[in-house]
Amino acid sequence: MKHIYIIAEIGCNHCGDPVKAKEMVYKAKECGVDAVKFQTFNASALISRYAPKADYQIKTTGRNENQLEMTRKLELPFIEYERLRDYAISLGLDVFSTAFDMESIEMLEHSGQSIWKIPSGEVTNLPYLERIAKLKMKGKKIILSTGMSTIDEIHQAVDILLQHESKENITILHCNTEYPTPDKDVNLSAIDTLHQEFPDFEIGFSDHSVGSIAAIGACMKNIVLIEKHFTLDKNLEGPDHKASATPEELAELCYSVRRIEVIAGEKGKRVTESEKRNIAIARKSIVAKTVIKKGDVLTESNITCKRPGNGVSPMKWYNVLGTKAIKDFTEDQLIEI
């Protein structure tokens, strides 16, 4: 199994606080991720004053403000993001940010960003998709999240991207846009469908479920990327903390993914080096069931199969039955033929 790229989605879980955001970058590095991701947006350009909150947002932040008012408090000044980007790079992390409006795309483009994550909410936003697709920079990669999308909608979005970008540079993520996602809605089998529908594309998984079991299960479905929301504390104020992994949970996820990369192994069935030394211990040989004299006929009454397995294999049972003993054998002695 190839290396699975793990992204800690810091998003807006920094609550607009650059100091907290820097701590999150450091903690994510400690957990073992490959990359950290932020969200860049101008709340007024993203959300109209008439936009309601999602149910999960009401549950986590209450009804006293609308979605626009809630989101304004989560904005991170772009200069602060650039400082965090440089800090993450200094730690050896990849770092990028999801743009949620055209102005933010332009700022991230000018900053030299090469990894572009398209969030699930923009899958049906043609002008946005075209703007991302037309970006020109060295090493450009597009990651398309597909929460709330039908297969037809994903095909339409991908077709728009392919007008200006090659399929080798696009990764499609299975995703469910509910925070947290109920187990019954995670539907890892959808990853199989994405492989079938988009056989020439790399597939990943954006995990909004509780814990790491879904991400670990997805590893066995030939994915190349896992994204997991990250928080320092699930009890912090904000819409996404409850559905995010703590540092302890993220570290466990990273450890488990790296372990399963090894556990998955390679195709084919072979005898491993570690088990070869146990063959003689665990398998059986044909042995004397009773005392046998030279010349006695070997029958089911005087031979049987017991450990160790360094003698005549029981697979030769019918070759041995009916033959004559070539010498005297004591009980349990390996039969020789």
C-alpha positions in Angstrom: 0.0 0.0 0.0 1.3 3.4 -0.9 1.7 6.3 1.6 -1.7 7.8 2.5 -1.6 11.6 2.7 -3.1 12.8 6.0 -4.5 16.3 6.3 -5.4 18.0 9.6 -8.3 20.3 8.7 -7.8 23.2 11.1 -10.4 25.1 9.1 -11.8 27.8 11.4 -11.3 25.8 14.7 -8.8 28.4 15.7 -11.8 30.7 16.5 -10.1 33.6 14.7 -7.2 33.5 17.1 -3.7 33.3 15.4 -2.0 32.2 18.6 -4.4 29.2 18.9 -3.9 28.5 15.2 -0.2 28.4 15.7 -0.5 25.9 18.5 -2.8 23.8 16.4 -0.2 23.7 13.6 2.4 22.5 16.1 0.2 19.9 17.7 -0.8 18.6 14.2 2.8 18.1 13.4 3.3 16.2 16.6 0.4 14.0 15.7 2.1 12.9 12.5 0.1 14.5 9.7 1.4 15.4 6.3 -0.4 18.7 5.9 -2.5 21.3 7.7 -5.3 23.1 6.0 -7.1 26.3 6.8 -10.1 28.2 5.4 -9.8 31.6 3.8 -13.0 33.6 3.4 -14.6 37.0 3.6 -17.8 36.2 5.5 -19.8 38.8 3.7 -18.7 37.5 0.3 -19.5 33.9 1.3 -22.8 34.2 3.2 -25.9 36.4 2.7 -27.6 37.9 5.7 -30.6 35.6 4.9 -28.6 32.3 5.1 -29.9 30.2 8.0 -27.6 28.1 10.2 -27.4 24.4 9.7 -29.0 22.2 12.4 -25.6 21.1 13.7 -24.5 24.8 13.8 -27.6 25.7 15.9 -26.8 22.8 18.2 -23.2 23.9 18.8 -23.6 27.7 18.7 -27.2 28.5 19.5 -29.9 30.6 17.7 -28.9 34.1 18.9 -27.0 34.9 15.7 -27.4 34.0 12.0 -24.8 32.1 9.9 -23.2 35.3 8.7 -22.7 36.7 12.2 -21.4 33.4 13.5 -18.9 33.1 10.6 -17.6 36.6 10.9 -16.1 35.7 14.2 -14.1 32.9 12.6 -12.3 34.9 10.0 -8.5 34.9 10.1 -6.7 37.9 8.6 -4.8 36.9 5.5 -1.5 38.2 6.8 -1.9 36.0 9.8 -2.6 33.0 7.5 0.6 33.7 5.7 2.6 33.8 8.9 1.0 30.4 9.9 1.8 29.1 6.4 5.4 30.0 6.8 5.5 28.5 10.3 4.0 25.2 9.1 6.5 25.0 6.3 9.3 25.5 8.8 8.0 22.4 10.6 8.2 20.4 7.4 4.4 20.4 6.8 2.5 21.0 3.6 0.0 23.8 4.2 -2.8 25.2 2.1 -6.2 26.9 2.6 -9.6 26.4 1.1 -10.9 29.6 -0.6 -14.6 30.2 -0.1 -15.0 33.2 -2.4 -13.4 34.7 -5.5 -11.4 37.3 -3.6 -9.9 34.6 -1.4 -8.9 32.5 -4.5 -7.1 35.6 -5.8 -5.2 36.1 -2.5 -4.1 32.5 -2.3 -3.1 32.5 -5.9 -0.9 35.5 -5.4 0.6 33.8 -2.3 1.8 30.9 -4.5 -0.6 28.2 -3.2 -0.4 25.0 -5.4 -2.9 22.7 -3.6 -6.5 23.7 -4.1 -9.2 22.0 -2.0 -12.7 22.5 -3.4 -15.2 22.2 -0.6 -18.4 20.2 -0.9 -20.5 23.3 -0.9 -18.9 24.5 -4.2 -19.5 21.4 -6.3 -22.4 23.0 -8.0 -20.8 26.5 -8.3 -19.7 26.7 -11.9 -17.9 30.1 -11.8 -15.9 28.9 -8.8 -15.0 25.6 -10.4 -13.9 27.4 -13.6 -11.8 29.8 -11.6 -10.0 27.1 -9.7 -9.5 25.0 -12.9 -7.9 28.0 -14.8 -5.3 28.7 -12.2 -1.8 28.2 -13.5 1.1 27.3 -11.2 3.8 24.6 -11.0 2.8 21.4 -9.2 -0.9 22.3 -9.0 -3.2 19.8 -7.4 -7.0 19.9 -7.0 -8.8 18.1 -4.3 -12.6 17.8 -4.8 -14.8 17.0 -1.9 -18.2 15.5 -2.7 -20.4 15.8 0.3 -24.1 16.3 -0.6 -23.4 15.4 -4.2 -25.0 12.9 -6.6 -22.8 11.0 -9.0 -24.2 13.2 -11.8 -23.2 16.4 -10.0 -19.7 15.0 -9.4 -19.4 14.2 -13.1 -20.5 17.7 -14.0 -18.0 19.3 -11.7 -15.2 17.0 -12.9 -16.0 17.8 -16.5 -15.7 21.5 -15.8 -12.3 21.0 -14.1 -11.1 18.8 -17.0 -11.6 21.6 -19.4 -8.4 23.2 -18.0 -6.8 20.6 -15.8 -5.6 17.0 -16.3 -7.1 14.1 -14.4 -3.7 13.1 -12.9 -3.9 16.4 -10.9 -7.3 15.8 -9.5 -8.2 13.8 -6.3 -11.9 13.1 -5.6 -12.9 12.7 -1.9 -15.8 10.8 -0.6 -17.4 12.9 2.0 -20.6 13.3 4.0 -21.5 16.9 5.0 -23.0 16.4 8.5 -20.9 17.2 11.6 -20.5 14.7 13.0 -21.6 12.2 10.4 -23.8 9.3 11.9 -22.3 5.9 11.3 -25.2 4.9 9.1 -24.4 7.8 6.7 -20.6 7.4 6.4 -21.1 4.8 3.6 -17.6 3.7 2.8 -19.0 1.7 0.0 -19.4 4.9 -1.9 -15.6 4.9 -2.3 -16.0 1.8 -4.4 -18.5 3.6 -6.6 -16.1 6.5 -7.0 -13.4 4.1 -8.2 -15.8 2.6 -10.7 -17.2 6.0 -12.0 -13.7 7.7 -12.1 -11.3 4.9 -12.7 -8.5 7.2 -13.8 -8.6 9.4 -10.8 -7.1 9.1 -7.3 -9.8 8.8 -4.6 -9.6 9.9 -1.0 -11.8 10.3 2.1 -12.9 13.4 4.1 -14.0 12.0 7.4 -16.5 13.9 9.5 -17.5 10.9 11.7 -16.6 10.3 15.3 -13.3 8.5 16.0 -10.9 7.0 13.5 -12.6 3.7 12.6 -14.1 5.1 9.4 -10.8 6.4 8.2 -9.0 3.1 9.0 -11.7 1.2 7.1 -11.3 3.5 4.1 -7.6 2.8 4.0 -8.4 -0.7 2.7 -10.3 0.8 -0.3 -7.3 2.0 -2.3 -7.5 5.6 -1.2 -4.6 8.1 -1.3 -5.7 10.8 1.1 -7.5 11.2 4.4 -8.8 14.6 5.7 -9.8 14.9 9.4 -11.1 18.0 11.2 -8.8 19.0 14.1 -9.4 20.8 17.3 -7.6 21.5 20.6 -10.8 21.0 22.6 -14.2 19.7 21.5 -15.8 22.1 24.0 -14.5 25.3 22.4 -17.0 27.8 21.0 -17.7 27.3 17.3 -19.6 25.0 14.9 -17.1 22.3 14.1 -15.3 21.4 17.3 -17.7 18.6 18.3 -17.1 16.8 15.0 -13.3 17.2 15.1 -10.4 15.1 16.4 -8.5 16.1 19.5 -4.7 15.9 19.4 -4.9 12.5 21.1 -7.4 11.2 18.6 -5.5 12.6 15.6 -2.3 11.0 16.8 -4.1 7.7 17.1 -5.5 8.0 13.6 -2.1 8.8 12.2 -0.5 5.9 14.0 -3.2 3.5 12.9 -3.0 4.6 9.2 0.8 4.2 9.2 0.3 0.7 10.8 -2.4 -0.4 8.3 -0.2 0.7 5.4 2.2 -2.0 6.6 -0.5 -4.5 7.5 -2.2 -4.2 4.1 0.9 -5.7 2.5 1.0 -6.7 -1.2 -1.2 -8.8 -3.4 -0.6 -12.6 -3.4 -0.2 -15.2 -0.7 3.2 -16.1 0.4 4.9 -17.7 3.4 6.5 -14.9 5.3 10.0 -15.0 6.9 8.5 -14.6 10.4 6.3 -17.7 10.0 8.8 -20.0 8.3 10.4 -20.9 11.5 7.1 -22.1 12.9 6.3 -24.6 10.2 8.0 -27.5 11.9 6.4 -26.5 15.2 2.8 -26.1 14.1 2.5 -28.8 11.4 2.4 -32.5 11.8 4.3 -35.6 10.5 3.4 -39.2 10.2 4.6 -40.9 13.4 4.4 -44.4 15.0 1.2 -44.8 17.0 2.6 -47.9 18.7 5.8 -49.9 18.7 6.5 -51.0 15.2 8.9 -53.8 14.1 10.9 -53.8 10.9 8.8 -55.4 8.2 5.4 -54.7 9.9 2.7 -53.4 7.6 1.9 -49.7 8.3 -1.8 -49.3 9.0 -4.2 -46.9 10.6 -3.7 -49.0 13.8 0.0 -48.4 14.1 0.6 -44.9 12.6 -0.9 -41.5 13.2 -0.1 -37.8 12.7 1.5 -35.6 15.4 3.7 -32.6 15.7 6.5 -31.7 14.9 6.2 -31.2 11.1 9.8 -32.0 10.1 9.1 -35.6 9.0 7.0 -37.2 6.4 4.0 -35.0 5.6 0.5 -36.3 6.3 -0.3 -35.3 2.7 1.6 -38.6 1.9 -0.7 -40.6 4.2 -1.9 -42.9 1.4 1.6 -43.4 0.1 2.6 -44.7 3.4 -0.4 -46.9 4.3 0.2 -50.5 3.3 3.9 -50.2 3.0 6.3 -52.2 5.3 8.4 -50.5 8.0 12.0 -50.2 6.9 13.2 -50.4 10.6 12.0 -50.6 14.2 10.1 -47.6 15.5 9.2 -46.6 19.0 5.9 -44.9 19.9 5.9 -41.2 18.6 9.0 -41.7 16.5 8.9 -40.1 13.0 8.2 -42.6 10.3 10.8 -43.0 7.6 10.0 -44.4 4.2 
